[in-house]
Amino acid sequence: MSDQITTVKSLLSQENVKQKFSEILKDRASGFTANLAVMVNNSVALSKCDPMTIVSAAVVAASLDLPLDPNLGFAYCIPYGEKAQFQIGYKGFIQLAMRSGQYKTVNVTEVYDGELKSANRLTGEYIFDFSTKKSEKIIGYAAYFKLLNGFEKTVYWHVEKIEKHGVRFSQTYKKGFGLWKDDFDSMARKTVLKYLISKWGVLSIEMQSAVKYDQGVVKDVDAKDVEYIDNEEKPHEPEKAKNPLGRKPKATPGNQPEESVPTPPPTFDGGNNLPEPPDNPRQHPETPEESTKEPKLFK
């Protein structure tokens, strides 16, 4: 472990690395890198990671002006095997949104049993009454923002939907460890808030970078090369070719078209019956093919 810490310290002492942090953080650079070295020293798992991935994650955090302090919850450097992953907390997304100067209000909260009154799939509107909580059971999470121009949007996800999302996009959650397992509340808040902002919010340059680098191993800062090691889901299968003329196939023996069955009207069940939103590639990037290129910090 001491050899790995020495390597991290040696990277931080290199002139090009020191210059990079100085360009980003000015007079705060020395304090930031000193805290980074202490963080690695205090984490056995992190100290076993490739030091280049640790420093690269720190450069991204510095460029977004988010502290890499796990106690603050703005950004994290998470060990995944021998690599360190950069990850933003929900507080970090709120910070970046407010910093853009476009948001009047942005927040995310848990929703208890009895507080959700109705949901409208067409308008995307939800009605909550936070004075009617029936129990301490959390049934979902809601994120909300209002822009200075008056536009506002709310997103609500049921707990079961968030759990399915975690299992689908996090291999560590499937295996029973990691942030999803250790701090489900924070990950649930982040998931709903990130979806809300990236789909309907104002995306500043900082916010676009945050969405791109979040939950990724930064292999090359200058080239913006990111590897999403915690998402090993295979790419979606391509859709079958459609009939360009829109004609119905002829009914032949063994090829009888099935009769359509009318779909029953949906019923409201407290938000658990809401449709799955379409995947946003910026939110759930598919895992790229493994590259043989060695991670590098700068060109």
Secondary structure by P-SEA (a helix, b strand, c coil): caaaaaaaaaaaacaaaaaaaaaacccaaaaaaaaaaaaaaaccccccccaaaaaaaaaaaaaaccccccccccccccccccbbbbbbcaaaaaaaaaaaccccccbbbbbcccccccccccccbbbbccccccccccccccccccccccbbbbbbbcaaaaaaaaaacccccccccccccccaaaaaaaaaaaaaaaccccccaaaaaaaaaccccccccccccccccccccccccccccccccccccccccccccccbbbbcbbbbccccccccccccccccccccccccccccccc
